[in-house]
């Protein structure tokens, strides 16, 4: 699975996750994560929502298209595991 796919999967499984949390989870730099997030956003697979609490930060959520792709892949992996 490509890094971009792993990030989309994590965002689907953890709506509202931040880019900093993704950096920690995948052990990638902020610039590396940022590139992937920009690409996912351009492809309309994720949405960023600005949240102001103690810090100003973006929360990441799957877009409709991103959810659909995630669910299709999840069903496919489940099917493969059941048939093996």
N, C-alpha and C positions, 0 to 999 in steps of 0.2 A: 504494500500500500504506500502511495506517495505521501510526502509530508503534508501537502495541501489537503489530501483526502483525510488524513489523520486529524488535521486541525478542524475540518468541517465536521467530522464525527464527534470530536470533543465538544464543539460548540452546540451540536444537536443534543448531546447527552448532558450538557451543563449550560443551559441558556442563562445569559447574564454574566458569563465569565469575562474576565478582563484580559487584555493582551499580556499584562505582567504575569498573570496566572498561567497563561499559555506558555510563556517563556520558561517559567519554573517547571511546568509539567513536561515539556519537550526538551528542556535543556538547550534552548536556542537563544540567540541574541535578540534584542528588541528590533534591530534593523531587519533581521531575517524573518521574524514573525510579521513585522509590518509589511514586508513585500508580499507575503502570502495572503495577509488580510486584505490588502489593496486588490490583489487579483481575485480573491473570492467575492469582494464587494463589486468589482467591475462585472463579474459574471452573474451578479444578482443572486448569489448563494447565501450571503449573510447581510445583516443590517447592524449598523452601529447606533447606539442610543447614548446620548450625552447624559451623564448623571453627575450632579454636584452634591457631594456629601462633604466629608472632610477634605477631599481632593476633587479636582475635576478629572473625570475619567470617562471612558467609553465602555459600555457594556455591550457584549456581542451576542447576537441572537441569530438563529437560522432564518433566512427568508423562505417564502413558500417553496421556491424552486430548490433551495438547499435541503429543506425537510423532505421533499419528494425523492430527491436523489438518495439521501440517507436511508429512507425507509425501503426503497427498492434494493439497495445494497444489503441492508440488514436482512430482508426477506431471502435474498439470494444466498447469503452466508448461512442462514438458518437452514435452508433447504439442503445445501451442500453438506452441512454437518449431520443432518438427519439421514441422508442417503448413504453416508459412509459408515 
